[in-house]
Amino acid sequence: MQKTIIITQDQKQILVEHAKKTAPAESCALLFGHEESGTSTVKEVFLTQNTEDSPVNFTISNEELLSGYKEAEKKGLEVIGIFHSHPHSEAIPSSTDKKFMMINPVVWMIFSNKEDQLNAFVSESEIIPVMIKTT
């Protein structure tokens, strides 16, 4: 079954601007919303800081992750996705991303600054593309 993530044009714009502003380092964010029958709906974008300030890796601090999860819970939402950017490469999971995708089984959205492209993936027994539906 094809998985889908629904995101508004405004939310997409917030993520793309965050990626462009953070370059040449990778940007990162949490996506809050609901997941039902293979469709994830983004209700809110929670921008985070890349503590590594690296063009090839990102880390969200434990404090910021905890704060994000608490914020989502307070609003009756779940963390349904992780966003990050690839400033100098394609919008596909790197080998590091694939490792972390296995322990974070949510939708991973990746924006390529180089190609101005946004893609999404999920890790099940393999890496599966997720359809992005913009509203």
Secondary structure, DSSP 8 states (H G I E B T S, - for coil): ---EEEE-HHHHHHHHHHHHHHTTS--EEEEEEEEETTEEEEEEEEEE--TT--SS-----HHHHHHHHHHHHHTT-EEEEEEEEETTS-SS--HHHHHHHHHS-SEEEEEETTTTEEEEEEESSSEEEEEEEE-
